[in-house]
Amino acid sequence: MPVPLYQAKAEFFRMLGHPVRIRVLELLQDGPKPVRDLLADIDVERSNLSQQLAVLRRSGIVTAVREADTVVYSLAGGDVAELLRAARRILTELIAGQQDLLAELREGESAGASVP
């Protein structure tokens, strides 16, 4: 029986649900990078990075090519970069909304403090 689309989407987002994986994808938006560059830009152990890269590779969201003595990773397609940009826009709107709410709460505290 085929997996329902909503379940496939949930599994896709679960696969993205790790900070190191998100950081790798962000870094790869600028173009292919060798493992040593990813390691320099992400403060994790080599084994942890390797494990997260393997998850991304198995999912098909990144590709890996061996060049001499190193492995170079790249995004499998431009849609991943667009997804990350969309996530940034959504988070920006959410945070802006929270700041508006916080400002309203602070105004309420000020007004409440001056009332005897």
Helices and strands as residue ranges (DSSP letters): H 5-16, H 19-28, E 33-34, H 35-41, H 46-59, E 62-67, E 70-75, H 78-114
